[in-house]
Amino acid sequence: MPAQAQHQGMALFNEDWQFAKADNMTEYEEAMSSITSWRSISLPHDWSVEGPFSPELASGTGFLPGGIGWYKKSFTMEEYDPSRQYTIYFDGVYKNSEVWINGHHLGKRPNGFLAFYYDLTPYLKAGDNQLVVKADHREYADSRYYTGSGIYRNVYLLSKAKQHIQPWGVFFTSPDVTSTRADIQVQVAIQNEAAQTSPVQVVAKLLDANGHTVGEQTVESFLPAGNYNQETLSFSIMDPMLWSPDDPYLYDLEVSIHKNGEQIDFWQDKVGLRTFRFDAQEGFFLNGENTLLKGVCIHHDAGALGAAVPEAVWAQRLATLKKLGCNAIRMSHYPHQDYLYDLCDEMGFLVQDEAFDEWEVGKNKWIEGWNVGTPGNDGSYDAFAEWGRQDVKDMVLRSRNHPSIIMWSVGNEIDYPNDPYSHPVLDEGRNPQIYGKGYQKDNPAASRLGELASGLVSAVKAVDNTRPVTAALAGVTMSNHTSYPGALDIVGYNYQEYRYEEDHKAYPNRVIYGSENGDALSAWKAVTDHPYIASQFLWTAFDFLGEARPWPERSSGAGIIDLAGYPKPDYYFRKSLWNESPMVYLAMTDKEENLHRRRGMEGIWQGEQGEKLWVACYANVDEVELFLNGESLGKKEIVYDDKDMPGWMVEYAPGELQAIGYQNGSEVASYTVQTPGDLDHMKVSIEEGEEDPLNGEKILIMDICLADQNGNRVPHSDQEVDIELEGGAVLLGLESGDRSSHENYKSSSRKTYNGRLKAYIKVPNGADKVQVVVSSNGLQSVNREFN
């Protein structure tokens, strides 16, 4: 269940696991009798990111290994009660997971990105028990991006009365919302595992941010023995506070079950009230206001952490996006960690949740490098026929109470031309064709797309009809000759800005939005110049593992923020487009063409005396004046063009480069960069994440910067940094942002990159006087202590 949702009797089940990598052990009995080397771990855990990197593996998944992993947890049920129901809940296990309790097989789930749960009750016992999980990722090149391996998300144990709320059994909706009144509906699915019919009372309450009850209802429910009821509770509240990215106001929803005057089950979650709609002519409206979706696409990994990313790390990453002016996130191309949706609710991001990157037939998976060599074809498609509709249904059930989610996507680029689907139209005109080929008659027919999409859309609407269903189309020309777009409520276009005008004219009732887009200025102008286009979802927010160029690259550099979470110069270009607060930023290059293309830019002022450098200015003000060592180099009007970005040619001299921004003649923003001197010391800053309410853990995020005597970052004197911990803290990983580094991600030493390094440290509950020592050759060590 979502991390924010709290169920009575719910406990985090992440500690005291043992793990063994055993690629040749496929059967439970063999593994339990033959594996002798187990190591103790805490969850979440991703074994792939432990490496090693190898050019013999696949570029698509970051040249990192897969294999088979076995997990076991021995635990004692000291308060075991045979009259209660016990459920084990996994937020995601990659992949082909199988679960056993005390030797009894509970089930298998092929999809590694989806949450699932099993009833432990028939096999659980007082005293000692053992839970075993197998994850089979032998097909390591099964994706176009890094997936991770193992139990890489949270696990929960739920203890419930025989009469209880089903997991995912509460559905909160607000059918009618105005500024003065909101009508509320709460559907509650109640399970009765007892042998007799049982009358219970169901209570739903809505509380404001101050804890005051603003609406509630109670209903009587008669639960058939061994069956379930679904009850709908309705009430209205006055003067509702509406959720939006600018003011993400959240209410507390509490649902409880009472029997004979006693509360026997309780569930609570954060919910929000908002209205939204997509319009084929005018774009997107939130709470009645026309709103542009300034979105980014993300993957679930975070460099050194792989797919096992603590909540505090994503909270910091989302804060960086908030400063950018971003208000929307696409969860590409699969459901993400449960807490990430909670953060989007709390911080104010509109979300597209997405189910699949392929359906019944596999896509090309690059082995030697992106678009290089002969691709592989392993994937998730082989489970689609049996599991596809259930998977998309479970994605929706898990997350449908999140106010941040405004659409469900059933697929990404399923219609990529000839990968695998094809159509005769690919022989015509300027239509996109993979490998330069036209229509491939032996490939699956594109007509199949609409048939499959209709089934997935029906599965979504069976459990949520309050949000539109979409997909991200890559071969719109081909799909326009099928029923695929018509099966969707709204249609996402990936990199198809050139089609906006002609398709809007040809299909005036079709809602078109940008579902994946490049960073060119023209791609953003395609949104601002066409009121019927609601969004841009930039590819991508962050660099990510996988989808790599040939070795030694092992990560994608598509992000405007690097693997360590440090913004690149293009981040500030995007900020100048999306953020209304006055800002100025300078980026330098030694080639004029880079200035106009915004490629090869650096935010460091250094060079050879007299060398010609081009200085780009990213700003959202009227004009900017540039100064070198106090001498004005003139003002420039800030007008962007795809081929002519504002900037200066400057003969390099060491010192201070300063930009001052003016709006209506008044100074409103400034930016200064100084030539770095010789390496003098390490600057260390630490951000403490909030304590996890479920286990008391805390995450420390440490930024290490090589600096000169004035505190300026020294980017080209990189050297190894060592981290030493005392007091029970655990180093989770070190990330420099270097996409070609093959250093061990789990080592306590790592070389800086461009003068920076980030460390992720876990402080367990009860740890006392944690000490962090940072050292590097020739520099004074830095000590930090935490209680």
N, C-alpha and C positions, 0 to 999 in steps of 0.2 A: 504494500500500500504506500501511497506517497509519504515522504518523510514528515511533512507538515501535519498530515492527518494522524490523530492519536486514537487508538482503539484500546478500550479497557483490557488489561492483561497483555498488552503488546510490549515486547522487549527486543532490543537490538541483540542480535545473535552472532556478533562478529569476532568475538575473542576465543582464544584457546583452540584454534584449528591446527591441523597438521596437513602438510602438503608433500606430494611426491610426483615428480615428473617421470612417467614410465610409458614411453611411446610404444613399447611392445606389449603392454598389458591392456588388453581390450575387455576382458571378462572380470566380473566382480569377484568371483571366488578365487581366481588366479591372483588378482591384484592383492586381495586381503591376506592371502597366504604367502605370497612371494615377495612383496615389497618390504624391505627391512630398513630402508633409509628414508625416514620421514623427517621433515623439519617443521618447527613450530612457526606459525604465521598468525597475523591478524588480518581480517578482511576489512575492506575490499583488497583483492590481490590480483595482479595481472602478471602472469609468468612470462609472456612474450617480451615485455619491455626490459626484462632482466637480460635479454640477449642470449648470445652475442650477435651483433650485426655481422652479416656475411653476404658477400656478392653472389654466393651460390643460391640465395633465397630470392624473394620476389620484391621488386621495386614497389609494386602496388601497395603492399602492406609494410613498407619501410625496411625491407631486408632483415626482418626479425622472424624468429622461429614460431612454429605452432606446436603440434604434437598432441599428446594425451596427458592430462593432469588429473590426479586423484586427490580428493580432500576428505578428511574424516574429522569428526568432532565427537569426543566422548563427553557425556554430561550426565549429571545426576539430577533426577526429578525429586528433590527433597520435599516439595509441596505438591506432589502428584495427587490429583483428585479424579478418580474414575468417572465422576459425574459431570466432568467438564469436557470440552472439545478443544483439541490442540491442533494448530495449523502452522506449518513452516512456509515462509513466504520469501521468495528470492526476487530481487529487483532486476536481475539479469545474470545469466551465466553463459559465457561464450565458449563453445556452442555445443549442440547435440548433447545437452546435459541429461544425465540420468541420476536418480536419487534413490537411496535405500535407507530405511530405518530398521535397525536391529535385524538386518539381513533380508528384509522384505522390500521388494522393488515397488516404488511408488509411481514411477512414470518417466517419460522422456519428453524433452522439449527441444526441437531442433533449432529454433530461432534464438540467437544469443543476445538479442537486444530487448527482449520482452520480459516483463514480470510474470511470474506464475507462482502457484502455491499448491500444497498437498495437505490432505488430512492425515495427521500422524496418529490419531486416537486409537485405531484398532490394534496398533503394534507397539504403542508406547507402554512403558511399565514404570512402576515405582522403583527407585534406585538407579542403576547404571543403564545408560542407553548409548547407542552409537549411530550417528548420522554420517552417511557417506555420499559424496557427490563425484561423479565422473564428468569431465568436460573433454570432448573429442574434437580437436582442431587440427587433425592430421592434414587436412586440405588447407594448408596455411596460406596459399595464394588464392583465397576464395573471395576476395573483395578488391575493389578499386581504391581502397583507402584502409588505414590501419583500424583493426577491430579490437585488438587485445585478445587475451585468452584467460579463461578461468572464471572464478567467482569474483568478478571485478566491480560488483555493486553490493549494496547492503543486503543483509539477511535479517529477517525478523521472526520471532516465535510469538504466536498468539495463543493465549489461553482464554477460552470463552465458555459461558454457560451453554447448556444444550439448546436453549432458545436464544438466538443471537442474530446480530446484523451480519449479513454475508459480507465477505471481503468485496470491495467495490460495489456494495449494495446500497449506497446512498447517492442519489442524484439530485443536485440542487439546481433549480432553474428559476428565472425571474421573467415570466411570460409578458408582463407589461410593466414598464418602468418609465416614470416621468420625473420631473424635478420635485414633485410634491408627494408622490406615492409610488410604491413598488409592490406588486403582487408577487408572492413567493409560493413556489411549489417544491416540496421535498418528497421524492419517491424513496421508499425504504423497503428493501428486500430482507425479510426476516426468515431465518431458517429454524426449523424445529427438528432436532436430532433425537428428541425423546420418543419413547414408545407410546405416549398418550397425547391426545389433543390438549392444547394449553391456551387459555385465554391470557393475553398480556395487554399492557397499555404501551403505546408508542408516543413519545413526546419529542417534538422538534422545537428548538429555540434558536432565535437569532439575536446575538449580542453585538453591541457596537464596540468601538475601540476602547471605550472606558469600562467595558464589562457590564453595561446596562442592557437588560432584555428589552428589545424593541418589538418583538413579535414572537408568538408561539402558538402551538396547537397540540392537543392530545386526542388520539383515536384509540378505540378498542380493536383488537385483532385476535381472531381465533385461529391458532396455528394447527393445521392437520398434523397428525403424528407422522414423522419421517418426511415432511414436505415443507413447503415455504409459502408465505403470503407476500404480496407486494401492496403496501399501503401508500396512499398519497395524502400528505398533509399540506394544507393551504392556509395562508394568512397574508395580511397586508401590513406594511409599515409606512409611516408618514415621513416626509422630508428626508428621503434616502440620500446618503453620500455616494456619489458615483465614482467608480474606479476608472482611472485613466493613467497613461504614462506620466503625466505631470503630477497627478495626485492619486497614487495607487492605494486607495482606501480599502481596507479589508474588514469584514465582519467575522465573528466567530459563529459557526453553525454547530450546534450541539444536538445530537440525537441519542435518546436513551430508551431502553426497554425496561418495563417494570412488571413484576409479577407478585401478586399478593402484597402490594404496597412496598416491595423491595426492588431497588434498582439492580438488574442482573446483567445489563450490558450498556456500554456507553461509547460513543464515537464523537469526535469533534474534528473540524477542519476550518481553514480560512477560506472565505468565499468573497466574491465581489459582485457589485451590481453595475451593469453597464448595458447600453444598447449599441449595436453596430449593424451596418449593412453595407454591401457592395452594390454599386450602381453601374450599369453598363455605359452610362453617359457621363457620370460625374465622379466616379471613383469610390473611395471608401469614406464612410461616415462613422464616427465614434461619438456616442452621446449627442447625436444630432449635428456634430461639427465635421465639416469636410477635413479630412486628415490624410497627409502623405505618410506612407509607411516607409521610413528610412531604416531599411533592414540590412542585416548581415546573415550569412550562412555560417554555421559552426559545425565542427566535429567534436566528439566527446573526449578526446585525449588532451593532455597538457604536457607534451614533451617528455621529460624525465619520468613523469608519473604514469605514463601510458594511459590506459583507460580507467585506472583506479584513482580518481581525482577527488580529494576532499572537498567538501562544500565551501570551505573558506577560500580555496584557490579560485573556484568559479565565482565566488562573491567578489573577489578582487578583480577578476577579468571583466565581469559585468559592470563594475564601477568604472573601469576604463572605457567601456562602450558607452556608458551613460554620459561621460564627459565629452565623448565624440559628438553627441547629439543623436545617437542611434535610439530608435524607439521600437524596433521589431527584430525578431530573431527567427530564423528558420532552422529547425532541428534536423539538419541533413545527416544522413538519409535514412533515419531509423529513430525510434524512441530513445531518449537520453536518460540520464540518471534522475531518479525521482525528485531529489532536492532541487534540481535545476529549474523545474517548473515552479517550485515554491519561491525561489529567488526571483523569477520573472514576475510572479504575482506581487511580491513585496517591493521590488525595485521599479516596476513599471515598464515591462516590455510586452508588446503584442507578439504572439507566438503562432507560427505554423508548425504543427506536429506532423511528422512524416513516417510512413510505415516501411516502404521498401525501395530498393535500388534496382531490383529485378523481380520478375514474376515467374512465369512457367518455363522460360528458357534463359540460359546463362548469357551474361555479357562477356566481352573480352576483359581479361585481367592481365595487366602488364607485368612481365617478369623481369626484363632487362632494363626497363626504363619507360617512362610515359611515352606512348606511341612509338616505341622502339622494339624491333625484333618481332618474334612470334608470341602472341598472347596465349594465356591459359584460359580455361573455361570452367574451372571449379567455381562453386558458388552456393547460394541458398535456394536456388530454383527447384532443386529436386524435392524439397518439402512443401512447395507452394500448393500443389493440387490438394494435398491432405490438410494443410495447416493455414493456407493463405487467409481465408475468411475469418477463421478463429483468431489469427494473429492480429488482424486489423481491428477486430472487435475488442480484443483485450487491450490493445493500445488505447482505444477510446474509453473503455471502462475504467482503466487505471487513472486517467487524467482529466476526465470530463468536468470535474468541479472547479478547474482552474480558470479564473476570469481572464487570465492572460491569453489563453488559447482562443483564436478566432477562426481557425480553419483546420481541417484534417486533410492531409495529403496521402493518397493511396499509392503514390509512386513517383520516382524521379527518373526522367529520361528513359522510360521504358520504350519510347518510340524513337530512340536514336537510330537514324537510318542505317539499315543493314547490320545493326548490332542489337538484336538479330533480325528485327522485322523489316520487311521490304514491300515496295509498291511500285507499279509501273510509272507513277509520276516522277520517280527518281531519274528517269531517262530524259526529263524535260528541263529546259531553262537553267536557272541558277539555283536549283534546289540543292540543299546540302546532301552530300554523299560521302560516306565513310570510305577511305582508301581510294577516292576518286572513282569508285564504281557506280554504275547506275543500278537499275532494277536487278535484283538477284532472285530469280524465280524459284530457286531451291530453298531460299530462306523462308521462315514462317511468314504467312500473309499478314499484312498490317490490319486487315479486317478483324483479326482476333483481338486487337487491343480494346475495341469497344465492348466486345462480349465480356472480357475479363473485368474491365473497369466497372461495368454495370453490376456485376456480382459483388465487387468490393464496396461500391457505393451503397448497395443495399445492406451489406453487413454493418457499415457505419451507422446508417440511418435507423437500423433496428435498435440501437442503443443510445443514439443522440441525433435528434433532428433539429437541434437548435443552432448548428453551425454548418456552413457550406462545406462540401467535399470538393477537393481539387486534386490536381496532379501537375507536376512540372514537366512540360513538353519540350523536347529538344528538336523534334522533326515535325514542326507544325504543318508545313506544306503537305507532308505525307498524311499526317493525322487528320487534316481537313477533308481527306477523301474517305474517311471512316466515320463511324459513330462515336469514336473516342471522346472528342471534345463535348459532344452533346450529352454524354453520360455524366458529365461533371457539372457542378453548380457554378464554379468559377474556374478559369483556365489559366494556368501559369505558363509563361513563355520564358524559356532559358536562352539567353543570348539571341533573342529574335526581335530586337528593337526595330529593325528595318521592316518588320511585318506589321507593326502596330497600326499604322494608318490604313493600309489596304485591307487588313482583316477586320478592323473596326467598321469599315465601310461595307465589307462583304457580309459580316455577321453582327449587325448593329445591336442585337440583344445579348451578345456574348460579353460576359465580364472578363476582361483581359488584365492581367497584372504581371509585373516582372518578378519571376520567381527565382531567377539566378542571373546575375549580371556582372559584367566586367567593370573596371574602375575608370573607364574613359569618361571624360566630361560629356561626350555625346550621349552616353547611356543614361546619365542623370537628366540631361536636357530632354530626352525622350519621355521622361516622367513629367517634368515641370511644364513642357510645351503641350502636353496632351491631357486635358482634365479627366479623361476617361481611364487613364492609367493610374492605378492606385499606389504603385510601390516600386521600389528597387530593393532587391536582396543581393548585397554585394558578395561576390566570391573572392576571398573569405575574410572573416574577421581576423583569425589567427592562423599562422603557419601550423601545419599539422603533420604528424607522422604518416608516411605512405604517400601514394600517388606521386612518387619521386621520379626525377630525371635519372639518367644512368648513374651507377656507382661512380664516385663516392657519395653523391647526394642520396639521402635516405628519407628526406622529408619534403613536403611541398612548401614552396615559398610564396604561395598565392596570397597570404595574409597581409593586411596592413599593420599587423602586430606580430612580433616574432614569437618563437616557441616559448620564450621566457616571459612573455607578456609585456615586452617593451615596444612602444609604438615606433613604427618606421616613419620616414618623412611623408609617405603617402597618407598616413593616418591624419596628418595635419591638413593636407589638401581636402580630405573628406570632411574634416571638422569645419573647414571654412565654408563648405557647402551646406552642412547640416546643423550647425550650432549658431544660434543667434547672438550669443555673447561676443563682443568684439575681440578679435584675436589676430595675431601676426605670427608667422613662422618663417624661418629661412632654411633653405637646403641648397647645398653646393654640388657642383660637378665640374669636371675638366673638359666636357664636350658640350657644345651648344645644342646639338640635337637631343641630348639627354634632358636639357632644360624644358624643351617643348614636349617631349614624350613622357616626362616625369619618370625616367628610368635611370638607375645608377646614381641616385642622389644620396648625399650624406649630410648629416646635421652637424658636421665638425668643420671649423674654420682652420685649415692648415694646408700647407703647400710649400712650393719653392718661391723665394723672393722674386717678384716680377712675373710669376707664372699667371697666365690668363685662366681665370675661373669664372664660371657663370653662376650667379646667385639667384635662385628662384624664390619668389615670395608668395606664400599661401596666406591669404587674408580675406576677411569678410567686411572690410571697411572701404571707404571711397578711394583713398590713396595712401601710399606708404613712402616714407623718406628713409633712405639708407645712409648710414654713417660708417666710415672706417676710421677708427682711432680719432673719433670726434669730428672728422671732416665730412661734410655732406657730399654724397655722390648723386644727389638729385632725387626728385619725387617721381613716382610712377602711379598712374591711375590703375586701380585693380579691376581689370577686365579679363576674364578668362576666355580662352578660345582653344579648341582642340590642337591647333598648330602654333599657338603663340601665347605661351604663359608669361605673365609679367615677371621681369627679372632684369638684372644688370650684368654686364661683363665687368669684372673687377681684376685689376692687377694685384696679385696677392702680396700682402705685407702682414707680418704677425701682429697680433693685438686683438682689438675688440671690434666686432662687427655688430652694429645695432640697427634695428628697424623700428620706426615709430609710425603707428597707424593713425590716420585722421578720419573723422566722420563729421561732415558739415563744417570742416575747418578746425575742429577741436581734436586734440590728442585724446585717443580713447584706448590705445593698446600699444604695447612695445614688446620687443624680443631682443635678447642680447646673447651672442655666442663669442667665446674667447678662445684664442689659440691655446691648446694645452701645452704645459711645460713638461719637464721630466717627471717620471714617476716618483712620488714622494710617500704616499701612504694609501691605506685602504679606508674608504668610507663604508660604514656598515649601518644599515637601518633595518628595523624589524617591525613588521605589522603582525599584531596578534589577532587571529581569528576569534570569533565568538565561541564560547564553550558549548560543546554539543550537549543539548539537554538530555539525550538518551544515554550517553556513556561518560559524560564529563570530560572528554578529550578536548584538547585545544591544538590548533595548528599555528605554527610560527612561519611566516614567510619573510625570508631574509634576503635583502638586496645588498650585494657586495660590488663596490665600484673602485677601480683603480684610479687614483686621483693625483694631481700635482699639488704643490704646496698651497695653491689658492682654492683647492677643492674642485677644479675642473676635471672632468673625466678624461683619462688618457686612453685613447682607443687602440693604439697600435703598439702597446708594450705588454701584450697578453702573457700571462704566466700562470702556473698552477697554483691553486688555492686549496688548502686543507681545512676540513671541518672536524672538530673534536667535540664530543658531547659527554656531559656527565649529569647524573641525577635521574636517569631513566628515560630521557628523551630519545627519540628514534629519528634518524635521518631518512626521509622518504625518497629524496633524490636531489640532484644538482643539475640545473639547466642553464646553459650559456646562450642558447639561441642559435648556435652554429649547426646548420642543417647537414654539414658533411662530417661532423665529428663522430668517431666510432668509439669514443671512450665508454667505459662501463657506466651505465646510468645509476647503478647501485653502489658505486665507489664513494668513499668519503673525500676524494680528491678530484678536481676537475680544472681544466684550463679555462680562463676567462675568454670571452669573445667580444671584441670591440670594447674591452675594458670592463665588462660586466659579467655577473654570475648571480643566479638566484638559487637559494636553498629552501627546501620544504622540510619542516621539522614537526614531528608529532610529539606532543606532550601528553602522556596518558593521565587519566584521572588519578589523583593522589601523588603524582610526582612532586618532589620537594626540592627547591633550590636547583633548578636546572641551570647548568652552565654551558654556554656555547663559546668555543675558542676558535677564532678564524686566523689562520696563519698563511704566509706566503714568503718565499725566499727573499731575503733582503729587506723585508718590511716589518714594521712593528706589529705584533699580534694584537688582535682585538678581542676583548672578553666581554660577554654579556651574561647577566644572571637574571633568572626569572623565578619567582616564588609561585 
